[in-house]
Amino acid sequence: HSRGVIHRDLKPSNVMVGAFGEVQLLDWGFAKVLEQGGIADERRRKRDQEDITRIATLRSEGVGSESIPGSIMGTPAYMPPEQWERAHLAGEPADVYAFGCILYELFCGRRLFVLDSAQRRARPEAQILYWRELHRSADPPHPGELVPALDARLASAAGLAEGAALVAVTYESGRRGHLLAF
């Protein structure tokens, strides 16, 4: 976000941990360069400084990569309410919401919202409506209800860091089932 770019499709399968423990975001297909800040300001400054004729392509101007009002962009289980209604206006808060959904899943061992068996059997178009309604109005279970030890662990930033480190170690060792025991 400090570079003026939003991802708009954060989900666990788009977050990878590299060989040295660095976090890498993948699949930038729905990404959007914001009008101000970061890359947008750099492009504007560069254009202002150029005194030679510029050759532009369709990709250099972003034609064809803009969001289309009314379109749904993202993964339903991780999309914030505003992205369902106005994907073309989604900003940094949409990524923060999706990241919160990822953290919830990481610490609780389940998604923030889950379709029931009848909803999972519905046609994909109907499932989209179910997901939208869940993100708009449903109250997810409090993490402490799902994993009682979380309340004490995540009460402080130090506890959050400790919990995240435990999740990383547990995941790397292949003992994912032990995550919920902490």
Secondary structure, 3 states (H helix, E strand, C coil): CCCCEECCCCCHHHEEECCCCCEEECCCCCCEECCCCHHHHHHHHHHHHCCCCCCCCCCCCCCCCCCCCCCCCCCHHHCCHHHHHCHHHCCHHHHHHHHHHHHHHHHHCCCCCCCCHHHHHCCHHHHHHHHHHHHHHCCCCCHHHHCCHHHHHCCCHHHHHHHHHHHHHHHHCCCHHHHHHC
